[in-house]
């Protein structure tokens, strides 16, 4: 059912914890399944690079695994690079997820976006350009929103 990578990231999650001095914090949840992800980032103000990232997740094994993989994928990336990480990229990096668990990869992507939005809000910048859920699945119930990226 689960790939070896999913099981590894669930059994040995990377970057667990919180960053006391984080300048970007994102928290998202799925009311349908009860998963909650909180991601803490330290972003360098000059280079806009994510220098450290940690997470705390309450949820199933797939939620823990996608959180762990997402932190691995964003660490060392610029904000722009991190915003391009999709839920499908997270799932692919874990060698796939069962269809009923794809919502966990959506939460991982949304948590990254939420943390980066928080970073900009702390800087006094309204993060309207950050894409939210695009309604690509039926698990998040966010299909009634219009989401456009302004560049």
C-alpha positions as CSV (number, residue, x, y, z in Angstrom):
1,X,0.0,0.0,0.0
2,X,2.7,2.6,1.0
3,X,6.1,2.9,-0.7
4,X,9.3,2.3,1.1
5,X,10.0,6.1,1.1
6,X,6.6,6.9,2.7
7,X,7.3,4.3,5.4
8,X,10.8,5.7,5.9
9,X,9.6,9.3,6.3
10,X,6.9,8.1,8.6
11,X,9.2,6.0,10.8
12,X,12.1,8.4,10.7
13,X,10.7,11.9,10.0
14,X,13.2,14.6,9.1
15,X,13.1,18.1,10.6
16,X,10.6,17.4,13.4
17,X,10.1,20.2,15.9
18,X,9.7,23.9,16.0
19,X,12.0,26.9,15.4
20,X,11.7,29.3,18.3
21,X,12.9,32.2,16.2
22,X,11.0,31.3,13.0
23,X,10.1,34.3,10.9
24,X,7.5,32.2,8.9
25,X,4.9,29.9,10.4
26,X,2.2,28.1,8.5
27,X,-0.6,25.9,9.9
28,X,-3.2,24.1,7.8
29,X,-5.7,21.4,8.5
30,X,-8.2,19.2,6.8
31,X,-11.5,19.0,8.7
32,X,-12.5,15.9,6.8
33,X,-9.7,13.7,8.1
34,X,-8.4,15.7,11.1
35,X,-4.8,16.1,9.9
36,X,-3.1,19.3,11.1
37,X,0.3,20.5,9.8
38,X,2.4,23.3,11.2
39,X,5.6,24.3,9.5
40,X,8.2,26.7,10.9
41,X,10.7,28.4,8.6
42,X,13.7,30.6,9.0
43,X,14.0,32.7,5.9
44,X,17.1,34.8,5.2
45,X,15.8,38.3,4.5
46,X,18.5,39.2,2.0
47,X,18.6,36.1,-0.2
48,X,15.0,35.0,0.5
49,X,16.4,31.5,1.1
50,X,14.8,29.0,3.5
51,X,17.8,28.3,5.8
52,X,15.9,26.1,8.3
53,X,12.6,24.4,8.4
54,X,10.8,22.2,11.0
55,X,7.3,20.7,11.3
56,X,4.8,19.3,13.8
57,X,2.0,17.2,12.3
58,X,-1.0,15.6,14.0
59,X,-2.4,13.0,11.7
60,X,-1.9,9.8,9.9
61,X,1.3,8.2,8.6
62,X,0.9,9.8,5.2
63,X,0.5,13.2,6.8
64,X,3.7,12.8,8.7
65,X,5.6,11.5,5.7
66,X,4.4,14.3,3.4
67,X,5.3,16.9,6.0
68,X,8.8,15.4,6.4
69,X,9.3,15.2,2.6
70,X,8.1,18.8,2.1
71,X,10.6,20.1,4.6
72,X,13.4,18.2,2.8
73,X,12.2,19.7,-0.5
74,X,12.1,23.4,0.7
75,X,15.3,23.5,2.8
76,X,17.9,25.6,1.0
77,X,15.4,26.8,-1.6
78,X,14.5,30.4,-2.3
79,X,10.9,31.5,-1.6
80,X,10.2,31.4,-5.4
81,X,11.5,27.9,-5.7
82,X,9.6,26.7,-2.7
83,X,6.3,28.2,-4.0
84,X,6.7,26.0,-7.1
85,X,6.7,22.8,-5.1
86,X,3.4,21.1,-5.8
87,X,1.4,18.5,-4.0
88,X,2.1,16.1,-6.9
89,X,5.9,16.8,-6.6
90,X,5.7,15.9,-2.9
91,X,3.8,12.7,-3.6
92,X,6.2,11.8,-6.5
93,X,9.2,12.3,-4.2
94,X,7.7,9.7,-1.9
95,X,7.3,7.3,-4.8
96,X,3.5,7.9,-4.7
97,X,0.6,7.9,-2.3
98,X,-2.6,5.9,-2.4
99,X,-5.4,8.0,-3.9
100,X,-7.2,8.3,-0.6
101,X,-4.1,9.9,0.9
102,X,-3.4,12.5,-1.8
103,X,-5.0,15.1,0.4
104,X,-2.0,14.8,2.7
105,X,0.3,16.1,-0.1
106,X,-2.2,18.9,-0.6
107,X,-1.8,19.9,3.0
108,X,2.0,19.8,2.7
109,X,1.9,22.2,-0.3
110,X,-0.6,24.5,1.5
111,X,1.5,24.5,4.7
112,X,4.5,25.7,2.7
113,X,2.4,28.5,1.1
114,X,0.9,29.4,4.4
115,X,4.3,29.8,6.0
116,X,5.6,32.0,3.1
117,X,2.4,34.1,3.3
118,X,3.0,34.6,7.0
119,X,6.6,35.7,6.2
120,X,5.3,38.4,3.9
121,X,2.5,39.5,6.3
122,X,5.2,40.0,9.0
123,X,7.0,42.2,6.5
124,X,3.8,44.3,5.9
125,X,3.2,42.8,2.4
126,X,-0.2,41.3,1.5
127,X,0.6,37.9,-0.1
128,X,-2.2,37.9,-2.6
129,X,0.2,36.4,-5.2
130,X,0.6,33.1,-3.3
131,X,-1.6,30.4,-4.9
132,X,-4.0,28.7,-2.6
133,X,-5.7,25.3,-3.1
134,X,-6.8,25.1,-6.7
135,X,-9.6,22.6,-6.1
136,X,-7.7,19.7,-7.8
137,X,-9.2,17.1,-5.5
138,X,-12.3,16.5,-3.5
139,X,-10.6,16.2,-0.1
140,X,-10.1,19.8,0.9
141,X,-13.5,21.3,0.2
142,X,-12.0,24.5,-1.2
143,X,-13.5,24.3,-4.6
144,X,-15.5,27.5,-4.3
145,X,-12.5,29.8,-4.3
146,X,-10.9,31.6,-7.2
147,X,-7.2,31.4,-7.1
148,X,-4.9,33.3,-9.4
149,X,-1.3,34.1,-9.1
150,X,-0.3,37.6,-9.9
151,X,3.3,38.0,-11.0
